[in-house]
Amino acid sequence: MSEYPAGGPPPQIPATRAPAPQSKPATTLRQRLAELRGPAVAPHPLDARALAALAANPGCKRRALLDGAGVDKAGLATALGSPAAFGQSQFAFVRGNAFEAKVKADGGTELLRLLVERLGGGAEAPASAVVPDLTAAGPEGRAARTALALREATAAGGWALLDHPMLALEVAGSPAYLEPDAVVVHPDGTWTVVEIKSFPMIDSSADAAKVGAAARQSAVYVLALERIAAKTEGAEVAHRVLLVCPKDFSNLPTASVVDVRKQRAVTSRQLTRLTRVEDIAAALPEGTTFDPGCSPEELGTAVEAVPAAYAPECLAACELAFHCRAKARAEGAVESLGRSVRGELGGLTTVAGVLAAAAGKEGDPADPTVAALRRAAALRAEALAGVDGGVPCR
């Protein structure tokens, strides 16, 4: 007998729930970066020199994205009509390779002698060291092989020389693979970075700017090594690196010790502040790509879609600096005058606005920046009036 009374509603038959539509798998960061770079374009490697320059300007989303995606910035700058005017000459490259080979000859005997002489505290240089084979497939494989070789050498408790090891460091959400000239494992478990440069060391002193650049580059290697040492029992990464250069005007190697604790701290802080690449990529218009097969107009539109933070220091470190400088000048941005000037001008962001404030046409007179500009303009006008009137300036 039905549970419903006569004339009541018929029993309801439960509706069959339709299967939920399958959601489209989310595009991974690696796939997204490949789309930006161009599906058929191999990623341009991010080396320690570029990484040090990237950390020096963490507010530049353009460089963070292009480096994270592995875009060839030199080729991109050429396509945009603003080719980079710097780079290492072929002669310097060959000379540097020849000097490095000389330093590492005979299993690194001379390199170990210099290391013990500068860092050994009077200890005797080893006759030889283990040189592990670091060959593997691809950068990921080489990085894993390097980490294993470092752990094995530390556990063995002897001298080991890792020639061109591969280190991995996460930068702005994507991995960067770094290749120092050498890393030496000491019997006590200390790991020392070795940088070999072809610029001379005259009277035990080298060019300060070049030494500073080498120190910032070595600090990146130290940071990457610390990731491995944290998982290796008995390992410790030295914050004093060995810089090997030609002695005076000869081809004989000499060395000095460089403390990179300050550079390491600055680089670590700056890398932490970098905007994540995936966040920058997510904000781009659909279809944005830096594929070199695109037209210059399309590439220019793609580049302008990513905000930049230009400063004159970029001219010595970034291949796109000339393009960014031209845009900054065209927009009258005060950043083109330097970071220190930008910091002094407060809320005034354009050169036209600064000139208008100095002339009394715009700006709040109570603003200290505006008041200082107007005072400077008055002093300039007074000085020019004195010269025009034949009165010498004092």
C-alpha positions in Angstrom: 0.0 0.0 0.0 1.3 3.5 -0.9 2.4 5.7 1.9 0.7 8.7 0.1 -3.0 9.3 0.6 -5.3 9.1 -2.4 -5.0 12.1 -4.6 -1.7 13.0 -3.0 1.6 13.6 -4.9 3.1 10.6 -6.5 6.3 9.4 -5.0 9.4 11.2 -6.3 12.1 9.2 -8.1 15.5 10.5 -7.1 17.2 12.2 -10.1 20.4 10.7 -11.3 23.2 13.2 -10.7 25.1 14.1 -13.9 28.8 13.4 -13.7 30.8 16.5 -12.9 32.7 17.9 -15.9 36.3 17.1 -15.8 38.3 20.2 -15.0 41.1 21.2 -17.3 44.5 20.4 -15.7 46.2 23.6 -14.6 49.1 24.7 -16.7 52.3 24.1 -14.7 54.8 26.9 -14.2 57.3 25.1 -16.5 54.8 24.8 -19.3 53.8 28.5 -18.9 57.4 29.6 -19.1 58.0 27.4 -22.2 55.0 29.2 -23.8 56.5 32.6 -23.0 59.9 31.6 -24.3 58.5 29.8 -27.4 57.7 26.1 -27.5 60.6 25.3 -29.8 63.1 27.5 -28.1 65.6 26.0 -25.6 65.9 27.9 -22.3 68.8 30.3 -22.1 70.8 29.3 -19.0 70.8 31.7 -16.0 74.4 31.9 -14.7 75.8 33.3 -11.5 76.8 36.6 -13.1 73.2 37.2 -14.3 71.8 36.1 -11.0 74.0 38.6 -9.1 72.8 41.3 -11.5 69.2 40.2 -11.0 69.5 40.4 -7.2 70.9 43.9 -7.5 67.6 45.0 -9.0 64.9 42.9 -7.4 62.1 45.4 -8.3 62.4 44.7 -12.0 59.7 42.3 -12.9 60.7 42.3 -16.6 64.2 40.9 -15.9 62.8 38.4 -13.3 60.3 37.0 -15.8 62.7 36.9 -18.8 65.5 35.3 -16.8 63.1 32.9 -15.1 61.7 31.8 -18.5 65.1 31.5 -20.0 64.6 34.1 -22.7 67.7 35.1 -24.6 67.7 38.8 -23.7 70.6 39.6 -26.1 68.6 38.2 -29.0 65.5 40.0 -27.8 67.3 43.3 -27.6 68.6 42.9 -31.1 65.1 42.2 -32.4 63.9 45.3 -30.7 66.6 47.4 -32.4 68.6 48.1 -29.2 71.4 45.5 -29.2 73.6 45.2 -26.1 76.9 46.8 -26.5 78.8 44.8 -24.0 80.1 41.2 -23.6 83.3 39.3 -23.4 85.5 39.3 -26.5 86.5 36.0 -28.1 90.1 36.7 -27.3 89.4 37.2 -23.6 87.3 34.0 -23.6 90.1 31.9 -25.1 92.7 33.4 -22.8 90.5 32.8 -19.7 90.0 29.1 -20.7 93.7 28.6 -21.3 94.6 30.1 -17.9 91.9 28.0 -16.1 93.3 24.9 -17.7 96.8 25.8 -16.5 95.6 26.3 -13.0 93.8 22.9 -12.9 96.5 20.9 -14.7 97.9 17.7 -13.1 94.8 17.0 -11.1 94.7 20.6 -9.6 98.1 20.3 -7.9 98.9 24.0 -8.3 95.3 25.0 -7.3 95.6 22.9 -4.1 99.0 24.4 -3.3 97.5 27.9 -3.6 94.5 27.0 -1.5 96.6 25.5 1.3 99.1 28.4 1.1 96.3 31.0 1.6 93.9 29.0 3.8 95.8 26.1 5.3 97.3 27.9 8.3 100.7 26.4 7.7 99.5 22.9 6.7 101.3 21.0 4.0 99.7 20.9 0.6 98.4 17.5 -0.5 100.2 15.6 -3.2 96.9 14.8 -4.9 93.1 14.9 -4.5 90.1 12.9 -5.6 88.6 14.4 -8.8 85.1 12.8 -9.1 83.4 12.4 -12.5 80.4 14.8 -12.6 79.1 13.9 -16.0 75.3 13.3 -16.2 72.4 13.9 -18.5 71.1 17.5 -18.4 71.6 20.2 -15.7 69.2 18.4 -13.3 71.2 15.2 -13.6 74.5 17.0 -13.2 73.2 18.9 -10.1 72.2 15.6 -8.5 75.5 14.0 -9.4 77.4 17.0 -7.9 75.4 16.8 -4.6 76.2 13.1 -4.4 79.9 13.7 -5.0 80.0 16.4 -2.3 78.4 14.0 0.2 80.7 11.1 -0.7 83.8 13.3 -0.5 82.8 14.7 2.9 82.1 11.2 4.2 85.5 10.0 2.9 87.4 12.7 4.9 90.0 13.5 2.3 90.8 16.2 -0.3 88.5 16.3 -3.3 88.4 18.7 -6.2 85.1 19.2 -8.1 85.9 20.6 -11.5 82.9 22.7 -12.8 80.3 21.2 -10.6 76.6 22.0 -11.2 74.6 23.7 -8.4 70.9 24.4 -8.3 69.3 27.4 -6.7 65.6 28.4 -6.7 65.2 31.9 -8.0 61.8 33.7 -8.1 60.0 30.4 -8.1 62.1 28.6 -10.8 65.3 26.7 -10.6 68.6 28.3 -11.8 71.6 26.1 -12.5 75.0 27.5 -11.6 78.5 26.3 -12.6 81.4 27.5 -10.4 85.0 27.0 -11.7 85.7 24.6 -8.8 84.8 23.5 -5.3 87.4 22.0 -3.0 86.3 19.6 -0.2 88.7 19.7 2.8 89.4 16.7 5.0 87.5 18.4 7.9 84.3 18.7 5.7 84.8 22.4 4.7 83.7 23.3 1.2 85.6 26.2 -0.5 84.5 27.9 -3.7 87.3 28.7 -6.2 86.9 31.5 -8.7 89.5 31.6 -11.6 89.6 35.0 -13.4 91.9 36.2 -16.2 92.3 39.7 -15.0 95.8 40.3 -13.4 96.7 40.7 -9.8 99.5 43.3 -9.7 101.6 43.5 -6.6 99.1 41.3 -4.8 96.2 43.6 -5.6 93.5 43.5 -8.4 91.0 45.9 -9.8 88.5 46.6 -7.0 85.5 46.6 -9.2 86.4 43.3 -10.8 87.1 41.7 -7.4 83.7 43.0 -6.1 81.9 41.4 -9.1 83.8 38.1 -8.5 82.8 38.3 -4.8 79.1 38.8 -5.7 79.3 35.9 -8.1 80.9 33.6 -5.6 78.3 34.6 -3.0 75.7 33.0 -5.3 77.7 29.8 -5.4 78.0 29.8 -1.6 74.2 30.2 -1.2 73.6 27.2 -3.5 76.2 25.1 -1.7 74.6 25.8 1.6 71.4 24.1 0.4 73.3 20.9 -0.1 75.5 21.3 3.1 72.3 21.6 5.2 71.5 17.9 4.2 75.1 16.6 4.5 76.4 15.5 7.9 79.7 17.2 8.8 79.7 19.6 5.9 80.3 23.4 6.2 80.5 26.0 3.5 83.4 28.4 3.9 82.5 32.1 3.5 86.0 32.8 2.4 86.5 32.0 -1.3 89.8 31.6 -3.2 90.3 34.0 -6.1 92.9 32.9 -8.6 94.3 35.3 -11.1 97.5 35.8 -13.2 100.4 37.2 -11.3 101.5 40.7 -12.4 101.9 40.6 -16.2 102.7 36.9 -16.5 100.6 33.8 -16.9 101.6 32.3 -13.6 98.7 31.9 -11.1 98.5 33.6 -7.8 95.6 33.8 -5.4 94.0 35.8 -2.7 91.2 35.1 -0.2 88.0 37.1 -0.4 85.5 37.2 2.4 82.0 37.1 0.9 79.8 37.2 4.1 78.5 40.6 3.3 77.8 39.8 -0.4 76.1 36.6 0.7 73.8 38.3 3.1 72.9 41.0 0.6 72.2 38.5 -2.2 70.2 36.2 0.0 68.0 39.1 1.1 67.5 40.4 -2.4 66.6 37.0 -3.8 64.0 36.5 -1.1 62.4 39.8 -2.1 62.1 38.9 -5.7 58.5 38.7 -7.0 57.6 35.2 -7.9 57.8 34.5 -11.7 54.4 32.7 -11.7 52.7 35.8 -10.3 54.2 38.0 -13.0 53.3 35.5 -15.7 49.7 35.2 -14.5 49.2 39.0 -14.9 50.2 39.0 -18.6 47.6 39.3 -21.4 46.6 36.0 -23.0 48.9 35.0 -25.9 51.9 37.0 -24.7 55.1 35.4 -26.0 58.8 36.3 -26.5 59.3 33.7 -29.3 62.1 35.0 -31.5 60.0 34.1 -34.5 57.5 36.9 -33.8 57.8 40.3 -35.4 59.6 43.2 -33.7 56.2 44.9 -33.1 54.8 41.8 -31.4 57.9 41.4 -29.3 57.8 45.1 -28.3 54.2 44.7 -27.2 55.1 41.6 -25.1 58.1 43.4 -23.5 56.0 46.5 -22.6 53.4 44.2 -21.0 55.9 43.5 -18.2 56.8 46.4 -15.9 60.5 47.3 -15.7 62.6 49.2 -13.0 65.3 50.9 -15.1 68.3 52.4 -13.5 71.6 53.6 -15.1 73.4 50.7 -13.4 71.5 48.3 -15.7 73.7 49.4 -18.6 76.5 47.3 -17.2 74.4 44.2 -16.3 71.4 43.8 -18.6 71.1 43.2 -22.3 67.8 45.1 -22.4 69.1 48.2 -20.7 69.3 50.3 -23.8 65.7 49.5 -24.8 64.5 50.3 -21.2 66.6 53.5 -21.1 65.0 54.7 -24.4 61.5 54.1 -23.0 62.3 55.7 -19.7 63.7 58.8 -21.4 60.7 59.0 -23.8 58.3 58.9 -20.8 60.4 61.5 -18.9 60.8 59.1 -15.9 63.2 60.4 -13.2 64.5 56.8 -12.8 66.6 57.5 -15.9 68.6 59.9 -13.7 69.6 57.3 -11.1 68.2 55.7 -8.0 69.7 58.4 -5.7 68.0 61.2 -7.6 64.7 59.2 -7.7 64.9 58.8 -3.9 65.4 62.5 -3.4 62.4 63.6 -5.5 59.7 61.9 -3.4 56.4 61.9 -5.2 57.7 63.7 -8.3 58.0 60.9 -10.9 58.6 62.7 -14.2 61.2 65.2 -15.3 58.5 67.5 -16.6 56.8 67.5 -13.1 60.2 68.3 -11.5 60.8 71.3 -13.8 57.2 72.5 -13.3 57.6 72.3 -9.5 60.9 74.1 -9.6 59.3 76.9 -11.7 56.5 77.3 -9.3 53.8 76.1 -11.7 52.9 72.9 -9.8 53.5 71.3 -6.4 52.7 72.1 -2.8 55.1 74.8 -1.5 54.9 73.1 1.9 56.4 69.9 0.4 60.2 69.9 1.4 61.1 68.5 -2.0 59.2 71.2 -3.9 60.7 73.9 -1.6 64.2 72.6 -2.2 63.7 72.6 -6.0 62.4 76.2 -6.0 65.2 77.3 -3.8 67.7 75.6 -6.2 66.0 77.3 -9.2 66.2 80.7 -7.6 69.9 80.2 -6.8 70.5 79.2 -10.4 68.6 82.2 -11.8 70.6 84.5 -9.5 73.9 83.0 -10.6 73.0 83.3 -14.3 71.8 86.8 -13.8 75.2 87.7 -12.2 77.1 86.2 -15.2 74.9 88.0 -17.8 75.4 91.3 -15.9 79.1 91.0 -16.0 79.4 90.4 -12.3 81.6 87.3 -11.6 80.0 84.5 -9.6 81.4 84.0 -6.1 
